[in-house]
Amino acid sequence: MVTVAGGVVSLASFMPWIEVGPLTRSGVEGGGDGLITLALGAALALSATLSHRQRQIRLAWGLLGLVALAVAGFDYIQVSKRVAQANAEFPGVASVGYGLYAVVIGAGTAIAGAFMKPNDRI
């Protein structure tokens, strides 16, 4: 579960985080915070692939998930401000991209996976 969550966080870094008309911008473009979520997602996926029974690694999943969630929350606030500014001038032209929501879903899943017992399966 955490392996997939890490993959989602990593892939979401390349998805659109803001959409303005036909133009989009991903999290990794221009050295954005998507690079941070990419690294966090890769760390989640790799650590979950290598070991899932140790308590310390499960704690690390929770922390990595929380950091990814915090980055996504911060960026959501920043993107929402830009979307509001663009929509004030040209209503309905801008929106928060689906990639940012995907980071939140992946990070939340990683956090949930950190609290599951090692033998639990979904």
C-alpha positions in Angstrom: 0.0 0.0 0.0 2.8 2.5 0.9 4.7 1.5 -2.2 1.8 2.5 -4.4 1.2 5.6 -2.3 4.8 6.6 -2.9 4.4 6.0 -6.6 1.3 8.2 -6.7 3.1 11.0 -4.9 6.1 10.8 -7.3 4.0 10.6 -10.4 1.7 13.4 -9.2 4.8 15.7 -9.1 4.8 15.6 -12.9 1.0 16.2 -13.2 -0.5 19.7 -13.5 -0.6 21.6 -10.3 -2.2 24.7 -11.8 -4.2 25.1 -15.0 -4.8 28.4 -16.7 -6.8 28.0 -19.9 -5.0 25.5 -22.1 -1.7 26.0 -20.2 -0.6 23.9 -17.2 2.3 23.8 -14.9 3.5 20.7 -13.0 5.1 20.7 -9.6 8.6 19.9 -11.0 8.6 22.7 -13.6 11.1 25.4 -12.8 12.5 23.5 -9.8 9.3 23.8 -7.9 8.2 22.0 -4.8 7.3 19.0 -7.0 11.0 18.1 -6.7 10.5 17.7 -3.0 7.3 15.6 -3.4 9.1 13.6 -6.0 11.9 12.8 -3.6 9.5 12.0 -0.8 7.4 9.7 -3.0 10.5 7.9 -4.2 11.7 7.5 -0.6 8.3 6.1 0.4 8.2 3.6 -2.4 11.7 2.4 -2.0 11.5 2.0 1.8 8.2 0.2 1.5 9.6 -2.1 -1.1 12.6 -3.0 1.0 11.1 -3.4 4.4 7.6 -3.1 6.0 7.8 -4.9 9.3 10.2 -2.7 11.3 8.6 -0.1 13.6 11.2 2.6 12.7 10.5 2.3 9.0 6.7 2.6 9.6 7.4 5.7 11.6 9.4 7.1 8.7 6.5 6.5 6.4 4.3 8.5 8.6 6.8 11.4 8.7 7.5 11.3 5.0 3.7 11.3 4.4 3.2 14.2 6.7 5.9 16.2 5.0 4.5 15.5 1.6 1.0 16.5 2.9 2.5 19.7 4.3 4.2 20.6 1.0 1.0 19.9 -0.9 -1.1 22.0 1.6 1.3 24.9 1.3 1.3 24.8 -2.4 -2.5 24.4 -2.5 -2.7 27.7 -0.6 -0.2 29.4 -3.0 -1.9 28.0 -6.1 -5.4 28.9 -4.9 -4.3 32.6 -4.5 -3.0 32.6 -8.0 -6.2 31.0 -9.3 -8.3 33.6 -7.5 -6.3 36.4 -9.0 -6.6 35.0 -12.5 -10.3 34.3 -12.1 -10.9 37.8 -10.8 -9.8 39.2 -14.2 -11.0 36.3 -16.4 -13.7 34.3 -14.6 -13.4 30.5 -14.8 -10.1 30.5 -16.7 -7.9 29.0 -13.9 -8.1 26.1 -11.6 -6.0 24.0 -9.2 -4.6 21.1 -11.1 -5.4 17.4 -10.4 -1.7 16.7 -9.7 -1.8 18.6 -6.4 -4.9 16.6 -5.3 -3.1 13.4 -6.2 -0.2 14.3 -4.0 -2.6 14.8 -1.1 -4.3 11.4 -1.8 -0.9 9.6 -2.0 0.5 11.3 1.1 -2.7 10.5 3.1 -2.5 6.8 2.0 1.1 6.6 3.1 0.1 8.0 6.5 -2.7 5.5 6.8 -0.2 2.7 5.8 2.1 3.7 8.6 -0.6 3.0 11.1 -1.6 -0.4 9.7 -0.3 -3.6 11.2 2.4 -5.3 9.1 0.1 -8.2 8.1 -2.9 -6.1 7.2 -3.8 -6.0 3.5 -6.2 -3.8 1.6 
